[in-house]
């Protein structure tokens, strides 16, 4: 009976580890220029985040310009260095967006404005 409990516990721990690694693999990171933003709601938090809306990211894939719509949720942290920003402040900036695909759409987890890259 004890060996069966040990086996179940070890199996559960193993499955939890697999689930964590799969969740971590689901996030991707992409860089590009923010060509458009739309703020739909904003309740700023001292620790960042609180704004919701959308942004359009211009990227260059295989030498071809592409536009990628990305949803921004209230939990998305937007930063430039150590400073927190509102979504509209990213307009025209080059950013690195970490996102996950949820229900078929790209949802930003974090947005970092890359220093010295405004308008490039």
Residue, then its C-alpha position, 0 to 999 in steps of 0.5 A: x500500500x505504501x509503495x502505491x502511495x509513493x508511486x502516486x505522489x511521484x507521478x503527481x510531482x512529475x506531471x506538475x513539472x511537465x505542466x509547468x514546463x509546457x506553460x513556460x514554453x507557450x510564451x514567445x518574445x518578439x521585437x518590433x515597432x508599435x504602429x498603433x495603440x488603442x486604450x480601452x480601459x485604464x486603472x493604473x497600479x503602483x506596481x505597473x499594469x492596469x491598462x487594457x487595449x490593443x497594439x499593432x506591432x510592425x515586424x520584419x519576418x524573412x525580409x517582409x514587413x508584417x503587422x501583428x495585433x496583440x491584446x494588452x490585458x490589465x496584468x500586462x506590465x509595460x516598462x521602459x527601463x525601471x519606469x512603468x508606462x501607459x499603453x499609448x506611450x509605446x506608440x512609435x517605439x521599438x519594443x520587445x513583447x513577451x506574449x502567449x496565444x490564448x483562445x487564438x489571439x496573442x496576449x501580451x504578458x510584458x512589454x519592454x520599450x527598448x532604450x534608444x529605439x524610438x521611431x526606428 
